């Protein structure tokens, strides 16, 4: 299967996570190729630009942000737990912030 995601921001990455979770637990294709098209860097999309002033922070607590799913999410398909934004940032260390 070959897929093209238009947009590598939060929504595009969420779609990619769901595609990977479904394929990992119930493989339907021998090979999956994903093309991602976005003029900006992966992750931030057009809404959140890494070059913006630090004063323009996201209006959400970092521990409540993640691209992963868990038991609190009502969603079709497998749950794929992972770190929150806070846990991820803490794990990579203060030198990266």
Rosetta constraint file for C-alpha pairs under 8 A:
AtomPair CA 1 CA 29 HARMONIC 6.35 0.50
AtomPair CA 1 CA 31 HARMONIC 6.33 0.50
AtomPair CA 1 CA 32 HARMONIC 4.88 0.50
AtomPair CA 1 CA 33 HARMONIC 6.34 0.50
AtomPair CA 2 CA 32 HARMONIC 5.80 0.50
AtomPair CA 2 CA 33 HARMONIC 4.71 0.50
AtomPair CA 2 CA 34 HARMONIC 5.96 0.50
AtomPair CA 2 CA 35 HARMONIC 7.80 0.50
AtomPair CA 3 CA 32 HARMONIC 7.70 0.50
AtomPair CA 3 CA 33 HARMONIC 6.25 0.50
AtomPair CA 3 CA 34 HARMONIC 4.89 0.50
AtomPair CA 3 CA 35 HARMONIC 6.19 0.50
AtomPair CA 4 CA 34 HARMONIC 5.72 0.50
AtomPair CA 4 CA 35 HARMONIC 4.58 0.50
AtomPair CA 4 CA 36 HARMONIC 5.78 0.50
AtomPair CA 4 CA 37 HARMONIC 7.29 0.50
AtomPair CA 5 CA 12 HARMONIC 6.47 0.50
AtomPair CA 5 CA 16 HARMONIC 7.89 0.50
AtomPair CA 5 CA 34 HARMONIC 7.21 0.50
AtomPair CA 5 CA 35 HARMONIC 6.15 0.50
AtomPair CA 5 CA 36 HARMONIC 4.82 0.50
AtomPair CA 5 CA 37 HARMONIC 6.22 0.50
AtomPair CA 6 CA 12 HARMONIC 7.09 0.50
AtomPair CA 6 CA 36 HARMONIC 6.03 0.50
AtomPair CA 6 CA 37 HARMONIC 4.91 0.50
AtomPair CA 6 CA 38 HARMONIC 6.28 0.50
AtomPair CA 7 CA 11 HARMONIC 7.68 0.50
AtomPair CA 7 CA 12 HARMONIC 5.33 0.50
AtomPair CA 7 CA 36 HARMONIC 6.78 0.50
AtomPair CA 7 CA 37 HARMONIC 5.76 0.50
AtomPair CA 7 CA 38 HARMONIC 4.86 0.50
AtomPair CA 7 CA 45 HARMONIC 6.74 0.50
AtomPair CA 8 CA 12 HARMONIC 4.84 0.50
AtomPair CA 8 CA 13 HARMONIC 5.82 0.50
AtomPair CA 8 CA 36 HARMONIC 6.52 0.50
AtomPair CA 8 CA 37 HARMONIC 6.94 0.50
AtomPair CA 8 CA 38 HARMONIC 5.77 0.50
AtomPair CA 8 CA 40 HARMONIC 7.80 0.50
AtomPair CA 8 CA 41 HARMONIC 7.46 0.50
AtomPair CA 8 CA 42 HARMONIC 5.01 0.50
AtomPair CA 8 CA 43 HARMONIC 5.87 0.50
AtomPair CA 8 CA 44 HARMONIC 7.41 0.50
AtomPair CA 8 CA 45 HARMONIC 5.69 0.50
AtomPair CA 9 CA 13 HARMONIC 6.08 0.50
AtomPair CA 9 CA 42 HARMONIC 6.19 0.50
AtomPair CA 9 CA 43 HARMONIC 4.72 0.50
AtomPair CA 9 CA 44 HARMONIC 4.96 0.50
AtomPair CA 9 CA 45 HARMONIC 3.58 0.50
AtomPair CA 9 CA 46 HARMONIC 7.02 0.50
AtomPair CA 9 CA 47 HARMONIC 7.97 0.50
AtomPair CA 10 CA 14 HARMONIC 6.13 0.50
AtomPair CA 10 CA 43 HARMONIC 6.00 0.50
AtomPair CA 10 CA 44 HARMONIC 6.67 0.50
AtomPair CA 10 CA 45 HARMONIC 6.76 0.50
AtomPair CA 10 CA 67 HARMONIC 7.59 0.50
AtomPair CA 11 CA 15 HARMONIC 6.28 0.50
AtomPair CA 12 CA 16 HARMONIC 6.26 0.50
AtomPair CA 13 CA 17 HARMONIC 6.11 0.50
AtomPair CA 13 CA 43 HARMONIC 6.99 0.50
AtomPair CA 13 CA 67 HARMONIC 7.28 0.50
AtomPair CA 14 CA 18 HARMONIC 6.31 0.50
AtomPair CA 14 CA 67 HARMONIC 5.83 0.50
AtomPair CA 14 CA 68 HARMONIC 7.87 0.50
AtomPair CA 15 CA 19 HARMONIC 6.19 0.50
AtomPair CA 16 CA 20 HARMONIC 6.16 0.50
AtomPair CA 17 CA 21 HARMONIC 6.06 0.50
AtomPair CA 17 CA 67 HARMONIC 7.31 0.50
AtomPair CA 17 CA 68 HARMONIC 7.34 0.50
AtomPair CA 18 CA 22 HARMONIC 6.09 0.50
AtomPair CA 18 CA 77 HARMONIC 7.69 0.50
AtomPair CA 19 CA 23 HARMONIC 6.16 0.50
AtomPair CA 20 CA 24 HARMONIC 5.87 0.50
AtomPair CA 21 CA 25 HARMONIC 6.35 0.50
AtomPair CA 21 CA 77 HARMONIC 7.50 0.50
AtomPair CA 21 CA 78 HARMONIC 6.18 0.50
AtomPair CA 21 CA 79 HARMONIC 7.47 0.50
AtomPair CA 21 CA 80 HARMONIC 6.62 0.50
AtomPair CA 22 CA 26 HARMONIC 5.82 0.50
AtomPair CA 22 CA 27 HARMONIC 7.30 0.50
AtomPair CA 22 CA 77 HARMONIC 6.15 0.50
AtomPair CA 22 CA 78 HARMONIC 6.40 0.50
AtomPair CA 23 CA 27 HARMONIC 4.53 0.50
AtomPair CA 23 CA 28 HARMONIC 6.57 0.50
AtomPair CA 23 CA 29 HARMONIC 7.85 0.50
AtomPair CA 25 CA 78 HARMONIC 7.12 0.50
AtomPair CA 38 CA 42 HARMONIC 7.65 0.50
AtomPair CA 38 CA 45 HARMONIC 7.57 0.50
AtomPair CA 40 CA 44 HARMONIC 7.64 0.50
AtomPair CA 40 CA 45 HARMONIC 6.00 0.50
AtomPair CA 40 CA 46 HARMONIC 6.56 0.50
AtomPair CA 41 CA 45 HARMONIC 6.69 0.50
AtomPair CA 44 CA 48 HARMONIC 4.95 0.50
AtomPair CA 44 CA 49 HARMONIC 5.92 0.50
AtomPair CA 44 CA 50 HARMONIC 7.04 0.50
AtomPair CA 45 CA 49 HARMONIC 7.11 0.50
AtomPair CA 48 CA 52 HARMONIC 7.83 0.50
AtomPair CA 52 CA 56 HARMONIC 6.71 0.50
AtomPair CA 60 CA 64 HARMONIC 7.00 0.50
AtomPair CA 60 CA 65 HARMONIC 7.32 0.50
AtomPair CA 61 CA 65 HARMONIC 7.05 0.50
AtomPair CA 62 CA 84 HARMONIC 7.07 0.50
AtomPair CA 62 CA 85 HARMONIC 5.31 0.50
AtomPair CA 62 CA 86 HARMONIC 4.95 0.50
AtomPair CA 63 CA 84 HARMONIC 5.38 0.50
AtomPair CA 63 CA 85 HARMONIC 5.91 0.50
AtomPair CA 63 CA 86 HARMONIC 4.87 0.50
AtomPair CA 63 CA 87 HARMONIC 7.08 0.50
AtomPair CA 64 CA 84 HARMONIC 6.53 0.50
AtomPair CA 64 CA 85 HARMONIC 7.48 0.50
AtomPair CA 65 CA 84 HARMONIC 5.54 0.50
AtomPair CA 65 CA 85 HARMONIC 5.44 0.50
AtomPair CA 65 CA 86 HARMONIC 7.81 0.50
AtomPair CA 66 CA 82 HARMONIC 7.67 0.50
AtomPair CA 66 CA 83 HARMONIC 6.69 0.50
AtomPair CA 66 CA 84 HARMONIC 4.61 0.50
AtomPair CA 66 CA 85 HARMONIC 5.63 0.50
AtomPair CA 67 CA 82 HARMONIC 7.95 0.50
AtomPair CA 67 CA 84 HARMONIC 7.83 0.50
AtomPair CA 68 CA 79 HARMONIC 7.88 0.50
AtomPair CA 68 CA 80 HARMONIC 5.85 0.50
AtomPair CA 68 CA 81 HARMONIC 5.45 0.50
AtomPair CA 68 CA 82 HARMONIC 5.44 0.50
AtomPair CA 68 CA 83 HARMONIC 7.41 0.50
AtomPair CA 68 CA 84 HARMONIC 7.94 0.50
AtomPair CA 69 CA 73 HARMONIC 6.09 0.50
AtomPair CA 69 CA 79 HARMONIC 5.30 0.50
AtomPair CA 69 CA 80 HARMONIC 5.26 0.50
AtomPair CA 69 CA 81 HARMONIC 5.36 0.50
AtomPair CA 69 CA 82 HARMONIC 7.44 0.50
AtomPair CA 70 CA 79 HARMONIC 5.55 0.50
AtomPair CA 70 CA 80 HARMONIC 6.46 0.50
AtomPair CA 70 CA 81 HARMONIC 5.30 0.50
AtomPair CA 71 CA 79 HARMONIC 7.30 0.50
AtomPair CA 83 CA 87 HARMONIC 5.42 0.50
AtomPair CA 83 CA 88 HARMONIC 5.65 0.50
AtomPair CA 84 CA 88 HARMONIC 6.08 0.50
AtomPair CA 85 CA 89 HARMONIC 6.06 0.50
AtomPair CA 86 CA 90 HARMONIC 6.06 0.50
AtomPair CA 87 CA 91 HARMONIC 6.10 0.50
AtomPair CA 88 CA 92 HARMONIC 6.40 0.50
AtomPair CA 89 CA 93 HARMONIC 6.37 0.50
AtomPair CA 89 CA 94 HARMONIC 7.62 0.50
AtomPair CA 89 CA 96 HARMONIC 7.91 0.50
AtomPair CA 89 CA 97 HARMONIC 7.51 0.50
AtomPair CA 90 CA 94 HARMONIC 6.96 0.50
AtomPair CA 92 CA 96 HARMONIC 6.65 0.50
AtomPair CA 93 CA 97 HARMONIC 7.45 0.50
